[in-house]
């Protein structure tokens, strides 16, 4: 039976760093998926001719991508990675997604 001779604090620190890396990966994949859905929508629809129903659907996709971006940036900053410019370039995050990062959509009223 092998025994880990590291101090318990080192073992805990290792586990925390592993979870931070795992969370960063999950958040990055979530952002990629949200941006892909937005890009696919834009590729399938001409923005200048969107009916109101499609504008609402697109706005929802932008907000979802903004939320995913916010979660990823917060997780990165919690891990000590403060510069978000790299994310914006690497993921080609549109300006409109950056502008709604962290915004919580207003609750919809039943009609």
C-alpha positions, 0 to 999 in steps of 0.5 A: 500500500503506497502512502502519499507523503505530500502535506495535505495542503499540497494534495488539496491545492492539486485537486483545486487546480485540477477542478479549475482546469476542468471548469475552464475547459467546460466553460470554453466548450460552452462558449464555442458551442454558443458562438457556433450556434450564432454563426450558423444562424447568421449563415442561414439568414440574411441579417438585413431581411430578418422578420421580427420572430427571427430577430428575437431568436437571434437576440436570444442566441447573442444573449446566450453567447454573452452569458457563456462568454461572461462565465468563461471570463469569470472562471479565467479571472478566478484562476488568475488569468486576467487578460481577456483580449486573448479570448476575444481574438482566439474565439472571434467573439463578435462585438455585440456578444462582448457588449452583452457579456454579463447582462441578465435578460429581463424576465418575459411577461406572459401575454 
